[in-house]
């Protein structure tokens, strides 16, 4: 039932970079906004970034703006999260998600997203 397949997590030192990938079926990818969320044990799932269907609109959480970039490759049905200048506070399990976005604008709310990846662990050491 996993619709989205994630990869790219790992262990990195503070200040380093990682790129997360999330591949979706074309019928989903081509018609959905895509987003990234993260979660640590004991905390609620936190919005990270989202990108509109066309890629023309992106929204970032304040905590990652200027360091992370979300973008999508339509030829590969893949959305990416490029993470630079990583901090220990970025340590979490990262989830990609697909939002049908039958409205104006993109959503920061997990409940708006219909499909989710399996999660990939990102650990940033001090």
RODO-2510 file (C-alpha; in nm, 4 decimals, decimal comma):
residues 126
     n   res          X          Y          Z
     1     x     0,0000     0,0000     0,0000
     2     x     0,3053     0,2251     0,0066
     3     x     0,2507     0,4640    -0,2807
     4     x     0,5678     0,6684    -0,2534
     5     x     0,9206     0,5318    -0,2304
     6     x     1,1801     0,7351    -0,0430
     7     x     1,5571     0,7198    -0,0339
     8     x     1,8572     0,9329     0,0546
     9     x     1,8551     0,9451     0,4320
    10     x     2,1663     0,8856     0,6361
    11     x     2,4121     1,0166     0,8905
    12     x     2,5874     1,3473     0,8316
    13     x     2,7861     1,5954     1,0365
    14     x     2,6471     1,9375     1,1188
    15     x     2,6958     2,1689     0,8241
    16     x     2,6784     1,8867     0,5750
    17     x     2,4248     1,8069     0,3055
    18     x     2,1872     1,5313     0,2035
    19     x     1,9365     1,4928    -0,0767
    20     x     1,6187     1,2981    -0,0206
    21     x     1,4276     1,1455    -0,3109
    22     x     1,0661     1,0376    -0,3369
    23     x     0,9272     0,8553    -0,6387
    24     x     0,5527     0,8337    -0,7011
    25     x     0,3362     0,6665    -0,9649
    26     x     0,2906     0,8981    -1,2583
    27     x    -0,0850     0,9207    -1,2151
    28     x    -0,0234     1,0617    -0,8687
    29     x     0,2880     1,2627    -0,9333
    30     x     0,1466     1,4472    -1,2330
    31     x    -0,1720     1,5531    -1,0560
    32     x    -0,0642     1,6161    -0,6978
    33     x     0,1276     1,8689    -0,5026
    34     x     0,4150     1,7052    -0,3158
    35     x     0,5424     1,7722     0,0318
    36     x     0,7950     1,6732     0,2944
    37     x     0,7289     1,6286     0,6651
    38     x     0,9452     1,5092     0,9506
    39     x     0,8832     1,3474     1,2853
    40     x     1,0768     1,2618     1,5993
    41     x     0,9545     1,0088     1,8548
    42     x     0,7261     1,1835     2,0978
    43     x     0,6552     1,4784     1,8699
    44     x     0,3888     1,5564     1,6146
    45     x     0,4624     1,5338     1,2481
    46     x     0,6124     1,8653     1,1367
    47     x     0,5737     2,0369     0,8034
    48     x     0,8999     2,0939     0,6167
    49     x     0,8272     2,1965     0,2581
    50     x     0,5783     2,1575    -0,0244
    51     x     0,5666     2,2219    -0,3977
    52     x     0,2681     2,2743    -0,6254
    53     x     0,1690     2,0468    -0,9134
    54     x     0,3393     2,2666    -1,1684
    55     x     0,6392     2,3373    -0,9503
    56     x     0,5704     2,7083    -0,9660
    57     x     0,4973     2,7484    -0,5955
    58     x     0,7050     2,6343    -0,2997
    59     x     0,6505     2,6836     0,0714
    60     x     0,8999     2,6181     0,3497
    61     x     0,8890     2,5967     0,7239
    62     x     1,0693     2,8858     0,8887
    63     x     1,3170     2,6458     1,0439
    64     x     1,4475     2,5251     0,7065
    65     x     1,3985     2,8229     0,4766
    66     x     1,7219     2,9180     0,3065
    67     x     1,8798     2,5812     0,3798
    68     x     1,6434     2,3310     0,2156
    69     x     1,5149     2,3258    -0,1413
    70     x     1,2235     2,1217    -0,2724
    71     x     1,1993     2,0516    -0,6437
    72     x     1,0482     1,7951    -0,8762
    73     x     1,1580     1,6106    -1,1893
    74     x     0,8604     1,5197    -1,4057
    75     x     1,0607     1,2864    -1,6288
    76     x     1,1480     1,0740    -1,3257
    77     x     0,8247     1,1166    -1,1280
    78     x     1,0436     1,2180    -0,8386
    79     x     1,0398     1,4987    -0,5867
    80     x     1,3599     1,5916    -0,4056
    81     x     1,4520     1,7662    -0,0859
    82     x     1,8010     1,9109    -0,1006
    83     x     1,9169     1,9767     0,2544
    84     x     2,2191     2,1973     0,3122
    85     x     2,3765     2,3414     0,6254
    86     x     2,2215     2,0649     0,8285
    87     x     2,1812     2,1080     1,2021
    88     x     2,1335     1,8519     1,4800
    89     x     1,7795     1,9870     1,5167
    90     x     1,7053     1,8515     1,1677
    91     x     1,7427     1,4956     1,2935
    92     x     1,4153     1,3126     1,2305
    93     x     1,2390     1,0609     1,0145
    94     x     1,1436     1,2366     0,6928
    95     x     0,8273     1,1501     0,5025
    96     x     0,7202     1,2535     0,1557
    97     x     0,3536     1,2914     0,0759
    98     x     0,1160     1,3654    -0,2113
    99     x    -0,1652     1,6205    -0,1896
   100     x    -0,4507     1,6289    -0,4452
   101     x    -0,4655     2,0059    -0,3855
   102     x    -0,8205     2,0572    -0,5106
   103     x    -0,8044     2,4187    -0,4042
   104     x    -0,5988     2,7321    -0,4474
   105     x    -0,2597     2,7121    -0,2846
   106     x    -0,0622     2,4379    -0,1123
   107     x    -0,1052     2,2893     0,2335
   108     x     0,1126     2,2655     0,5427
   109     x    -0,1303     2,0216     0,7035
   110     x    -0,0628     1,6451     0,7033
   111     x    -0,4336     1,5717     0,6734
   112     x    -0,4416     1,7272     0,3281
   113     x    -0,2073     1,4618     0,1896
   114     x    -0,3482     1,1337     0,0594
   115     x    -0,0358     0,9235     0,0071
   116     x     0,2817     0,8848     0,2085
   117     x     0,6273     0,7389     0,1799
   118     x     0,7719     0,4874     0,4229
   119     x     1,0005     0,7406     0,5886
   120     x     1,3765     0,7781     0,5783
   121     x     1,5988     0,8536     0,8764
   122     x     1,8146     1,1656     0,8760
   123     x     2,0637     1,1981     1,1602
   124     x     2,2832     1,5053     1,2004
   125     x     2,5682     1,4847     1,4483
   126     x     2,7125     1,7868     1,6249
***
